[in-house]
Amino acid sequence: MPPTGSLILADAPFSAEQESWLAGFFAGIAAAGRRDATTGEAPTATVDVLFGTQTGTAEFLAGELVTGARARGLGGKATALDDVPPERLATMSHLLIVVSTYGEGEMPDNAGLFWEALQAEGAPRLEGLRYSVLGLGDRGYDDFCQAAKVLDTRLEQLGAVRLHDRVDCDVDYEEPAAAWTAEVLDRLVAETGATAASTPAAAQPTGAAPQTRSPWNKRNPYRSRLAVNRLLSSPESAKEIRHYEFDLGDSGITYAAGDALAVVPVNDDALVGTLLEHLGAGGDEEIDGRPLAEVLRTGREIRTPSKELIADLVERAPSSELASVVTHGDRSDLDSWLWGRDVLDLLRDAGSAAPGLDELLPFLRPLQARQYSISSSPLAHPDRIHLTIASIRYGTADRRYGGVASTYLADRVGGGAGDTADSSAGIYLHPNTSFGVPADDDAPMIMIGPGTGIAPFRGFLHERAARGATGRNWLFFGDQHRTTDFVYEDELTQLGKEGVLTRLDLAFSRDQAEKIYVQTRMREHARELYGWLEDGAHFYVCGDASRMAKDVEAALLGVIAEQRGRGDEDAAQYLADLRRAKRYVRDVY
């Protein structure tokens, strides 16, 4: 999960009518599933549900979908896409796919191998298959739901026929996902003649731990006391990395090492005030029954401009700097120009052509929760969840900027530099069943976690210590400077003395003339690293997806090719086998 950024999966609250409808829909599915599970009757028809997920949302929805199918007399189970060879599609009659999009329009990690095979020249014809696809994404990105779109198109090219049109869900996915679920299941029942009987099997995805619906979610976050806010990096560091501990109190929240925690942020009062002043508003104007200032503080994204706002400003102010970049540049030029700028900057750039308050509000997206990898283990800290977060701060002498959630926690929740009366923040758990400590306590672990990417691996090490696991543990960690950026140094040293952390390789990039990164250390120790893989090691990566994760994968492929001596194709197949065995997993953003 993103230690310094966000994977947006939250939005402003639904209306009471929407809340009631959604709650009733899912409760009805669950209740029917429980009733039918006691009958022991065989299903009258079968549907295959496949999912591709990076953070667990698509997996959870796939499980919900199977529960609904069972309630209607349809057999089936939820399975990760990579666990299904395309040849099996030719044996299926009805297929439902739930898939998220990762990075720049890419397949999530547990769907990439499936997609490669489906594109191959020898992919099977699927004239006998009826299917539908549900996509999860974020309209803030150019390649919105791209993974769902290409899967949908490819299945059609292979002869499959849509049972229902693809539905692409934005970050507020609950209502469209529930509507799609109801519609496709109704169509399946009509086509197959299924009756309300079910097998007594659970609806969990293959290999998944049991999932329960928590009362705490993005519409109803738990107000958790921030018990600890401690600076980890040195005051002399160019970075500000902090350790946080949230008190779980009476929440009943149970978590696993490898899960993520969503934090519901509040915008900075100073920024809200400056924006109101620019708009000529007082802040007490009513918007849907709430004061405008409160709406901007807690309900709207005012840091990152939406694509819709950018397009509107280009049309309104064709002579603006923004319009010039859009007209004459490419996407990378626009990204470079937008970096660091917020909504207020773009309004100022548009000058007198900028929209007024009423015209601006529809272009401000709902303020989203930010997810962070949990850096603790419930076996060591059952009553608290730890996070390791880099505070984002930048700017000039004229204007300073800050990350929405990172500075909210650092400065404006109790214990921060700008301590307020409220020492709590809204949180909810986001399970990630695909990223966790090996079930086999004897299995070795290799962990690549530079910077705040160390977060889940701190939890993994505490988990293994508490379990008394005998498997070897090798951590690659790095940052800019050892003297200022070696977070958790004392803990790691102690874990080494206790025999939990078998090996620690460090890469501080700016402590010497030639920059050294974690992938440099991997190459230096290629023989040992490959030996660990041959001994059954699980290989984990956490951190930046745009550069670090790609560089690490390239280094890993190089190590495998060098040590095996059988070429690049063999190395790629070796890595693919690790993926299939769930021994190469990533938590990247």
Secondary structure, 3 states (H helix, E strand, C coil): CCCCCCCCCCCCCCCHHHHHHHHHHHHHHHHHHHHHCCCCCCCCEECEEEEECCCCHHHHHHHHHHHHHHHCCEECCEEEHHHCCHHHHHHCCEEEEEEECECCCECCCCCHHHHHHHHCCCCCCCCCCEEEEEEECCCCCCCCCHHHHHHHHHHHHCCCEECCCCEEECCCCHHHHHHHHHHHHHHHHHHHCCCCCCCCCCCCCCCCCCCCCCCCECCECEEEEEEEEEECCCCCCCCCEEEEEEECCCCCCCCCCCCEEEEECCCCHHHHHHHHHHHCCCCCCEECCEEHHHHHHHCECCCCCCHHHHHHHHHHCCCCHHHHHHHHCCHHHHHHHHCCCCHHHHHHHHHHHCCCHHHHHHHCCECCCEEEEECCCCCCCCCEEEEEEECCEEECCCCEEECHHHHHHHHHCCCCCCCCCCCEEEEEEECCCCCCCCCCCCCCEEEECCHHHHHHHHHHHHHHHHHCCCCCEEEEEEECCHHHHCCCHHHHHHHHHCCCCCEEEEEECCCCCCCCCHHHHHHHCHHHHHHHHHCCCEEEEEECCCCHHHHHHHHHHHHHHHHHCCCHHHHHHHHHHHHHCCCEEEEEC
